[in-house]
Amino acid sequence: MRAVVRRGTTLSVDTVADPVPGAGEVLSRTLACGICGSDLHILHHADHVIALANSAGGHTWMDPSADVVFGHEFCTEIVDVGPGTEQRFKSGTQVCAVPFVLGRTGPEIVG
């Protein structure tokens, strides 16, 4: 699939492996996606953002030395579900992402 990938302090449009949904996950086809101010801040200041999140009791959610697919604000269409996943939405249902969700330990970034 085509994606915007952070490599160091640059963004590239590249082809990455097609994802496969795991248990409890859905696979969706991107209809629209944006690169927001948070993405651009992390592009240049990932180490600082990670250190700040860790000091606030968060967890490390990305490896700044690895490629990272950007774009956590998106609209998609559900195409498949992972094994053992409750199929609450039929294939073709359009959904919009919320960039953060509340998990057991607090806010968690998605995307």
C-alpha positions as CSV (number, residue, x, y, z in Angstrom):
1,M,0.0,0.0,0.0
2,R,1.1,3.6,-0.5
3,A,1.9,5.5,2.7
4,V,3.6,8.6,4.0
5,V,6.6,7.3,6.0
6,R,8.8,9.2,8.4
7,R,12.4,8.4,7.9
8,G,14.5,10.4,10.3
9,T,13.4,14.0,9.7
10,T,12.0,13.5,6.2
11,L,8.6,12.4,4.9
12,S,8.5,10.1,1.9
13,V,5.6,8.6,-0.1
14,D,6.5,5.0,-0.4
15,T,5.1,1.5,-0.7
16,V,4.8,-0.6,2.5
17,A,3.6,-4.1,3.2
18,D,-0.2,-4.6,3.2
19,P,-1.4,-4.9,6.8
20,V,-3.1,-8.1,8.0
21,P,-5.6,-7.7,10.8
22,G,-4.9,-9.6,14.0
23,A,-7.4,-10.7,16.7
24,G,-9.6,-7.7,17.8
25,E,-8.6,-5.6,14.8
26,V,-10.2,-4.6,11.5
27,L,-8.6,-3.9,8.2
28,S,-9.7,-0.8,6.3
29,R,-9.1,1.0,3.0
30,T,-8.0,4.6,3.3
31,L,-10.5,7.1,1.7
32,A,-8.8,10.3,3.1
33,C,-5.9,11.0,5.4
34,G,-4.2,14.0,6.6
35,I,-0.8,14.9,8.0
36,C,-1.5,17.1,11.0
37,G,0.5,19.5,13.2
38,S,1.3,16.7,15.7
39,D,2.8,14.6,12.9
40,L,4.9,17.6,11.7
41,H,6.1,18.3,15.3
42,I,7.0,14.6,15.8
43,L,8.8,14.6,12.4
44,H,11.4,17.0,13.8
45,H,11.2,16.4,17.6
46,A,10.3,12.7,18.1
47,D,12.9,12.2,20.8
48,H,11.6,15.1,22.9
49,V,7.9,14.0,22.4
50,I,8.7,10.5,23.5
51,A,10.7,11.6,26.6
52,L,7.8,13.9,27.6
53,A,5.3,11.2,27.2
54,N,7.4,8.8,29.2
55,S,7.9,11.4,32.0
56,A,4.2,11.8,32.2
57,G,3.7,8.1,32.8
58,G,3.0,7.1,29.2
59,H,4.7,4.4,27.2
60,T,7.0,4.5,24.2
61,W,4.7,4.2,21.2
62,M,7.3,4.6,18.4
63,D,10.9,3.9,17.7
64,P,12.3,7.1,16.2
65,S,15.1,5.2,14.5
66,A,12.6,3.0,12.5
67,D,10.3,4.0,9.6
68,V,6.9,5.2,11.0
69,V,3.8,5.5,8.9
70,F,2.2,8.9,9.5
71,G,-1.4,10.0,9.3
72,H,-3.5,9.2,12.4
73,E,-6.4,11.3,11.3
74,F,-8.3,9.4,8.6
75,C,-11.5,8.2,7.1
76,T,-11.6,4.6,5.9
77,E,-13.9,1.8,4.7
78,I,-13.9,-1.5,6.6
79,V,-12.8,-4.4,4.3
80,D,-12.0,-7.3,6.7
81,V,-11.8,-8.3,10.4
82,G,-9.1,-10.3,12.2
83,P,-9.6,-13.8,13.6
84,G,-12.0,-14.0,16.5
85,T,-13.0,-10.4,16.1
86,E,-16.6,-9.4,16.6
87,Q,-18.0,-8.2,13.3
88,R,-19.9,-5.2,14.6
89,F,-19.7,-3.4,11.2
90,K,-20.3,-4.9,7.8
91,S,-17.7,-4.7,5.0
92,G,-18.0,-1.3,3.3
93,T,-18.9,0.7,6.4
94,Q,-17.2,4.0,6.4
95,V,-15.5,5.1,9.6
96,C,-13.5,8.1,10.8
97,A,-10.6,7.8,13.2
98,V,-10.3,9.5,16.6
99,P,-6.5,10.1,16.9
100,F,-6.5,9.2,20.6
101,V,-8.5,6.6,22.6
102,L,-8.7,6.2,26.3
103,G,-7.1,2.9,27.4
104,R,-6.7,1.3,30.8
105,T,-3.5,3.3,31.4
106,G,-4.8,6.6,29.9
107,P,-4.7,8.2,26.4
108,E,-3.2,6.0,23.7
109,I,-2.3,7.2,20.2
110,V,-3.8,5.4,17.3
111,G,-2.8,5.0,13.7
